[in-house]
Amino acid sequence: MKADFLLKNAQLATPLGSPEFVPAKFIVIENAVLAAHRGKIVFVAENNKEASEIELEESAQVIDCNGKTVTPGFVDCHTHPVFHGTREDEFEMRVMGKTYEEIARSGGGIKASVRSLKQASKDELLAEMLPRLDRFLSHGTTTIEAKSGYGLSVEDELKSLEVICEANRVHSLDLVATFLGAHEVPDEYQSNRSDYIDLVIKEMMPLVQNQKLADFCDVFCESHVFNVEESRKILQAAKDLGFGLKIHADQLTHNGGTALAAELGAVSADHLEFSTEKDWQDMLDSQVVPVMLPGAVFFLGKDRYAPAKRMLESGLPVAIATDFNPGTYMSESMPLICTLSCLKLKFTPAQAFTAVTYHAALAINRGNLLGTLEVDKEADLVIWDVPNYKYIPYHFGANLAQTVVKSGKIVWKNESPEYTKY
């Protein structure tokens, strides 16, 4: 078989894909060789000697890992990367005792980002977004789901999604776009919410779909934002137009958002801090991927984490993502999320890695392409300068990624000089 990319002497740590809607197995292959051709993995074996049948093309990239750990590239299945300006003042307010809800009522929160985004051009938004994508990539993330949601008008939602599409064109990172016009009710529609919902359904959605700007439609389902009936109306309209469905559900209260995700056959339900065992069974029956966002709980200074371990034990393929956004989790580091998942969700390192790779790929309908180091998958992987995969969440706060590969091409490498040895 032909190959234009080859890894050898690698310690491969990877989940295994499954045709069933179940938690994936996680394996480690010692002294492994991995070959790819035109961006797809064509060969994986445990012993380097078994690679004799590989025919390397003249310009092939060959990397001797010298025993280093290799994992799939992270799939961050819940992010909000398009925004203008930052909200560190709100962080200070929370440190001084204000709650997120109090800050939002005083004009902060999502609406603050909405006001800022309206002032920015597409070029400005793209210029701010690209360095964020660089940071995702440098920490080992090779695919993100990217939401709009700080526009809340026809013009600004389209602007946000166009920026995501342009970033996808010019950056090595892959972005899967989600329309989140139902992120909040804008100030000018507070007294006539139904008119804004009609705007989302009748004007925004058809334009987004006609211009092929997003694969998914999301809604923030909470009583103070969009209640269950309003969320059902929005998501049903999105489903009728052919969007895949996602939902911010049961984050602040148990209000039926997770059950709605199961009812409508959503691809994922995200947050789920207040979900119940009945909700988990509904998700299992409807094959809805639960997405945990422990970083947001941590960064908001709260202590009620979603019962992710119990969901996993119930048979659900639990995914984990950053929820990167300017207000409630300002970090592009998926290794840090793995650490939080181990400490706060009580996942083992293997469970955490599975959640941020293969299970996360399921949450964006890319399980057949991403998230594992198996034949016919995209050659998206990370070479880590660590003794084993368990070391990555253990040594937190440091970027231990040495080389990031996207579709069989090196797209980021840690070129920092070695420390002076005395």
Secondary structure, DSSP 8 states (H G I E B T S, - for coil): -EEEEEEEEEEEEEE---SSSS---EEEEEEEEEEEETTEEEEEESSGGGGGG-EEEEEEEEEE-TT-EEEE-EEEEEE----SS--HHHHHHHHTT--HHHHHHTT-THHHHHHHHHT--HHHHHHHHHHHHHHHHHTTEEEEEEE--S--SHHHHHHHHHHHHHHHHHSSSEEEEEEEEETS--GGGTT-HHHHHHHIIIIIHHHHHHTT--SEEEEEESTTSB-HHHHHHHHHHHHHHT-EEEEEESSSS-SSHHHHHHHHT-SEEEE-TT--HHHHHHHHHHT-EEEE-HHHHHHTT------HHHHHHTT---EE---BBTTTB----HHHHHHHHHHHS---HHHHHHHTTHHHHHTTT-TTTSSS--TTSB--EEEESSSSTTHHHHSTTS--EEEEEETTEEEEE---------
